[in-house]
Amino acid sequence: MIKGVNKRVVEIICTDNEYFEKAVLYVKTDKPEVSSARLEAEARAFMDSIAPRRRPDTVPLWLKLSLAAALTVLAVLIVYLFVFM
């Protein structure tokens, strides 16, 4: 049995996702009069809802490294004071 011969398909090639390279969406048969532009917009909105974009890193790397270095120096100072005082 062959199914889906008369289906309209929207294929998204650039998904902006690190795991998926493309998505295929099948248009419902009760929506044959919808324009291509509307289908594309709806497909993008759907993709954004199921695969949200990554949040940008809010703390810069130099600040993380500086904090790690400061905490290391503080830990060494506490151990030094505890051992030699």
C-alpha positions as CSV (number, residue, x, y, z in Angstrom):
1,M,0.0,0.0,0.0
2,I,1.4,3.4,-1.0
3,K,0.5,6.3,1.2
4,G,1.1,10.0,0.9
5,V,1.4,10.3,-2.8
6,N,-0.6,13.5,-3.0
7,K,0.9,15.2,0.2
8,R,2.4,18.6,0.2
9,V,5.8,18.6,1.9
10,V,7.9,21.4,3.5
11,E,11.6,20.5,3.7
12,I,13.8,22.7,6.0
13,I,17.4,22.2,5.0
14,C,19.0,24.8,7.3
15,T,17.7,24.0,10.8
16,D,20.3,26.0,12.8
17,N,20.6,23.0,15.1
18,E,23.8,21.1,15.9
19,Y,22.2,17.7,15.8
20,F,19.8,17.8,12.9
21,E,20.6,18.9,9.3
22,K,17.1,18.9,7.9
23,A,13.5,18.5,8.8
24,V,10.5,17.3,6.7
25,L,7.0,18.5,7.5
26,Y,3.9,17.2,5.9
27,V,1.1,19.7,5.3
28,K,-2.3,18.6,6.5
29,T,-4.7,17.6,3.7
30,D,-7.3,20.1,4.9
31,K,-5.0,23.0,4.2
32,P,-4.5,22.9,0.5
33,E,-5.0,26.6,-0.2
34,V,-2.3,27.9,2.1
35,S,0.5,29.9,0.2
36,S,4.1,28.8,0.1
37,A,5.2,31.9,2.1
38,R,2.8,31.1,4.9
39,L,3.8,27.5,5.0
40,E,7.5,28.5,5.2
41,A,6.7,31.0,8.0
42,E,4.7,28.4,9.9
43,A,7.4,25.8,9.5
44,R,10.1,28.2,10.8
45,A,7.9,29.0,13.8
46,F,7.3,25.3,14.5
47,M,11.0,24.5,14.3
48,D,11.8,27.4,16.7
49,S,9.3,26.0,19.1
50,I,10.7,22.5,19.2
51,A,14.4,23.3,18.9
52,P,15.1,26.5,20.8
53,R,18.3,28.4,20.1
54,R,21.2,28.2,22.5
55,R,21.5,31.0,25.0
56,P,24.6,33.0,24.6
57,D,27.1,32.7,27.4
58,T,26.4,35.6,29.8
59,V,29.7,35.4,31.8
60,P,32.8,36.1,29.7
61,L,35.6,33.5,29.8
62,W,38.2,36.0,31.3
63,L,35.9,36.6,34.2
64,K,35.4,32.9,34.9
65,L,39.2,32.3,34.7
66,S,39.9,35.3,37.0
67,L,37.4,34.1,39.6
68,A,38.9,30.6,39.5
69,A,42.4,32.0,40.0
70,A,41.3,34.2,42.9
71,L,39.5,31.2,44.6
72,T,42.6,29.1,44.1
73,V,44.8,31.8,45.7
74,L,42.4,32.2,48.6
75,A,42.3,28.4,49.2
76,V,46.1,28.2,49.2
77,L,46.3,31.2,51.6
78,I,43.8,29.5,54.0
79,V,45.7,26.3,54.0
80,Y,49.0,28.1,54.5
81,L,47.6,30.1,57.5
82,F,46.1,26.9,59.0
83,V,49.2,24.8,58.6
84,F,51.9,27.4,59.6
85,M,50.1,29.5,62.2
